[in-house]
Amino acid sequence: MAEPAQGGDRIALHFTWYQRRSEVEALLPLIEERLAPFGVRAHWGKVFHHRPTDEAWPMLADFRDLRARLDPDGVFENPYVARNIG
């Protein structure tokens, strides 16, 4: 599953920052707002602000089904995964 690149041409933007998590989290909504007109789709394993939707990530339901089948006890789940993947 290559979800971030699924369904057409894509470009990836990667940012690296110093350990200033609160500043990064404060800036993410602005970055995502400015990128929204371009159909932004965050990488599942990266830091982002907006909540995933089935419209933005067309294979999200498939991933959830796969995860439920391979990890039914939620051994690999953590707060980040629970919040972002559901």
Secondary structure, DSSP 8 states (H G I E B T S, - for coil): --GGGTTS----------S-HHHHHHHHHHHHHHHGGGT----TTS--SS---TTTSTTHHHHHHHHHHH-TT-TT--HHHHHHT-
